[in-house]
Amino acid sequence: MRRGPGDNHDDQVLRKDTMIRLPSFLHGGTSSLVSTLTTIATFPIYKTVFRQQLHSTVVRQAIGQLREEGFLKLYRGVVPPLLMRTLNGALIFGIHDTFLHCLSSFTNPCSVTPLSALPAVAGLGTGVVEALVFTPFERVQNVLQNGGNDRSLPTLKSVLARLGAERLGMGYYRAFIPILARNTLGSCIYFGLKDPFSAALREKGLPPMASSFLSGMVISSMVINLPLYPLSVLVVNMQAEVVGEAAGVRGSWKALWEGRLKRSVPLLYRGGSLTSSKMGDNNPVKQGVETFDKKCLKKTSTAEKNTLPTKEDIEQEKKAEEGSK
């Protein structure tokens, strides 16, 4: 079967589109490696928040618990977030750009979904992938950070063996549903708002890098982390324990809300201020995204597509394809 001139054009577009997404994986991986030092520096803060979420204590009491356990146990549980930071940038950046590219390819002028909403829609898919990949890491981290497990599960190896012996819903993927809800909503809001907010800041005269960082910080800490904070508290309380049958999402929330929290919103949000200050370690995709600036990719010779196709672009491409037939 002979190939027409339009086939060569399609091959060129395919090769170009394949290259478009590679810089996102590479840049995301580099950002994740750089953020390792940040993870180590902020881990004590995260662990303090974890104890507040688990025991509904004030900051002073949570810090007192960590002091009693000693410095050697302060960084118990740091390995999972280090691995998450390294993997999430390379994976999530590439996944989001891939979803965004696929959605823009299928979009036509008569589509119900506006082009401006595609980043948010791609964020939903990104959140699903993030939950599937990183729930086991979060589960191991929460078990290690719970001081009540120090004697029965003293090492990372013992935790992995214990969780591996359980079925997925009780072991590595315990609390998957609230994590899925938190990550999909968070990623959808983040990717949907970050670029418009950053563009608005640039119009006010802020440099591109400053506007990108500020928009990421504000959206992550205020728009996402505080409203979704109750889900993070629920995840911590569901995942910190190893023994016993899971009561399910509804049963776990009822036991938490009516039991330890006593229907108190202030108790529910203990640790929320520290969560905002550290820009949301509970959701790892937000960390690398804040420092992601696609202008850095212009230093490479790799083809890049910075904007979504407009209706005019789609119509012109269709006319070009019809003319080549």
Backbone hydrogen bonds, N-H to C=O, Kabsch-Sander energy under -0.5 kcal/mol:
donor,donor_aa,acceptor,acceptor_aa,energy
7,D,4,G,-1.0
8,N,4,G,-1.0
9,H,5,P,-1.5
10,D,6,G,-2.1
11,D,7,D,-2.3
12,Q,8,N,-2.1
13,V,9,H,-2.4
14,L,10,D,-2.6
15,R,11,D,-2.5
16,K,12,Q,-2.4
17,D,13,V,-3.0
18,T,14,L,-2.2
19,M,15,R,-1.7
20,I,16,K,-1.4
21,R,17,D,-0.8
22,L,18,T,-0.5
22,L,19,M,-0.6
25,F,21,R,-1.3
26,L,22,L,-2.3
27,H,23,P,-3.3
28,G,24,S,-2.1
29,G,25,F,-2.2
30,T,26,L,-2.1
31,S,27,H,-2.6
32,S,28,G,-1.9
33,L,29,G,-2.0
34,V,30,T,-2.1
35,S,31,S,-1.8
36,T,33,L,-1.2
37,L,34,V,-0.9
39,T,35,S,-2.1
40,I,36,T,-2.1
41,A,37,L,-2.3
42,T,38,T,-2.3
43,F,39,T,-1.1
46,Y,42,T,-2.2
47,K,43,F,-2.8
48,T,44,P,-1.9
49,V,45,I,-2.3
50,F,46,Y,-2.5
51,R,47,K,-2.1
52,Q,48,T,-1.8
53,Q,49,V,-2.7
54,L,50,F,-2.3
55,H,51,R,-2.6
56,S,52,Q,-1.9
62,A,58,V,-2.1
63,I,59,V,-2.7
64,G,60,R,-2.0
65,Q,61,Q,-2.0
66,L,62,A,-1.7
67,R,63,I,-2.2
68,E,64,G,-2.2
69,E,65,Q,-1.7
70,G,66,L,-1.2
73,K,70,G,-0.8
74,L,71,F,-1.3
75,Y,71,F,-0.6
76,R,73,K,-1.4
77,G,75,Y,-0.5
78,V,75,Y,-1.8
82,L,78,V,-1.7
83,L,79,V,-2.3
84,M,80,P,-2.6
85,R,81,P,-2.7
86,T,82,L,-1.8
87,L,83,L,-2.2
88,N,84,M,-3.2
89,G,85,R,-1.0
90,A,28,G,-0.5
90,A,86,T,-0.6
91,L,87,L,-2.4
92,I,88,N,-3.1
93,F,89,G,-1.7
94,G,90,A,-0.7
95,I,91,L,-2.6
96,H,92,I,-2.8
97,D,93,F,-2.3
98,T,94,G,-2.2
99,F,95,I,-2.8
100,L,96,H,-2.8
101,H,97,D,-2.4
102,C,98,T,-2.4
103,L,99,F,-2.6
104,S,100,L,-2.3
105,S,101,H,-1.8
106,F,102,C,-1.5
107,T,103,L,-0.8
111,S,108,N,-2.4
117,A,114,P,-1.4
118,L,115,L,-1.3
121,V,117,A,-2.0
122,A,118,L,-3.0
123,G,119,P,-1.5
124,L,120,A,-1.2
124,L,121,V,-0.5
125,G,121,V,-1.3
126,T,122,A,-2.2
127,G,123,G,-2.4
128,V,124,L,-1.6
129,V,125,G,-2.1
130,E,126,T,-2.6
131,A,127,G,-2.3
132,L,128,V,-2.2
133,V,129,V,-2.3
134,F,130,E,-2.8
135,T,131,A,-1.6
138,E,134,F,-2.3
139,R,135,T,-2.4
140,V,136,P,-2.3
141,Q,137,F,-2.3
142,N,138,E,-2.4
143,V,139,R,-1.9
144,L,140,V,-2.2
145,Q,141,Q,-2.0
146,N,142,N,-0.9
147,G,145,Q,-0.8
149,N,146,N,-2.1
150,D,147,G,-1.4
153,L,149,N,-2.5
159,V,155,T,-1.7
160,L,156,L,-2.5
161,A,157,K,-2.3
162,R,158,S,-2.2
163,L,159,V,-2.6
164,G,160,L,-2.2
165,A,161,A,-1.1
166,E,162,R,-0.5
166,E,163,L,-1.0
170,M,167,R,-1.3
171,G,167,R,-2.7
173,Y,168,L,-2.3
174,R,171,G,-1.2
176,F,173,Y,-1.3
179,I,175,A,-1.5
180,L,176,F,-2.9
181,A,177,I,-2.5
182,R,178,P,-2.5
183,N,179,I,-2.8
184,T,180,L,-2.4
185,L,181,A,-2.0
186,G,182,R,-2.3
187,S,183,N,-2.7
188,C,184,T,-2.3
189,I,185,L,-2.4
190,Y,186,G,-2.5
191,F,187,S,-2.6
192,G,188,C,-1.6
193,L,189,I,-1.8
194,K,190,Y,-2.6
197,F,193,L,-2.4
198,S,194,K,-2.8
199,A,195,D,-2.6
200,A,196,P,-2.0
201,L,197,F,-1.8
202,R,198,S,-2.1
203,E,199,A,-1.8
204,K,200,A,-0.8
205,G,202,R,-1.6
206,L,201,L,-1.8
211,S,207,P,-2.7
212,S,208,P,-2.4
213,F,209,M,-2.4
214,L,210,A,-2.7
215,S,211,S,-2.3
216,G,212,S,-2.0
217,M,213,F,-2.4
218,V,214,L,-2.6
219,I,215,S,-2.3
220,S,216,G,-2.3
221,S,217,M,-2.5
222,M,218,V,-2.4
223,V,218,V,-1.2
224,I,219,I,-1.6
225,N,220,S,-2.3
226,L,221,S,-0.7
228,L,224,I,-2.2
229,Y,226,L,-0.8
231,L,228,L,-0.8
232,S,228,L,-1.3
233,V,229,Y,-2.1
234,L,230,P,-2.2
235,V,231,L,-2.4
236,V,232,S,-2.3
237,N,233,V,-2.1
238,M,234,L,-1.8
239,Q,235,V,-2.4
240,A,236,V,-2.1
251,G,247,A,-0.6
252,S,248,G,-2.6
253,W,249,V,-2.4
254,K,250,R,-2.3
255,A,251,G,-2.3
256,L,252,S,-2.2
257,W,253,W,-3.2
258,E,254,K,-2.4
259,G,255,A,-1.2
260,R,255,A,-0.7
261,L,256,L,-2.6
263,R,257,W,-3.3
264,S,261,L,-1.2
265,V,263,R,-0.6
268,L,264,S,-1.7
269,Y,265,V,-2.0
270,R,267,L,-1.2
272,G,269,Y,-2.3
275,T,271,G,-1.8
276,S,272,G,-1.9
277,S,273,S,-1.8
278,K,274,L,-1.7
279,M,276,S,-1.2
280,G,275,T,-2.1
283,N,280,G,-1.2
286,K,283,N,-1.6
287,Q,284,P,-1.1
288,G,284,P,-0.7
289,V,285,V,-1.1
290,E,286,K,-1.1
291,T,287,Q,-0.5
291,T,288,G,-0.8
292,F,289,V,-1.2
293,D,291,T,-0.5
296,C,293,D,-2.0
297,L,294,K,-1.2
298,K,295,K,-1.4
299,K,296,C,-1.2
300,T,297,L,-1.7
306,N,304,E,-0.6
314,I,310,T,-2.1
315,E,311,K,-2.3
316,Q,312,E,-2.6
317,E,313,D,-2.3
318,K,314,I,-2.1
319,K,315,E,-2.3
320,A,316,Q,-2.2
321,E,317,E,-2.1
322,E,318,K,-2.4
323,G,319,K,-2.2
324,S,320,A,-1.3
325,K,321,E,-0.7
325,K,322,E,-0.6
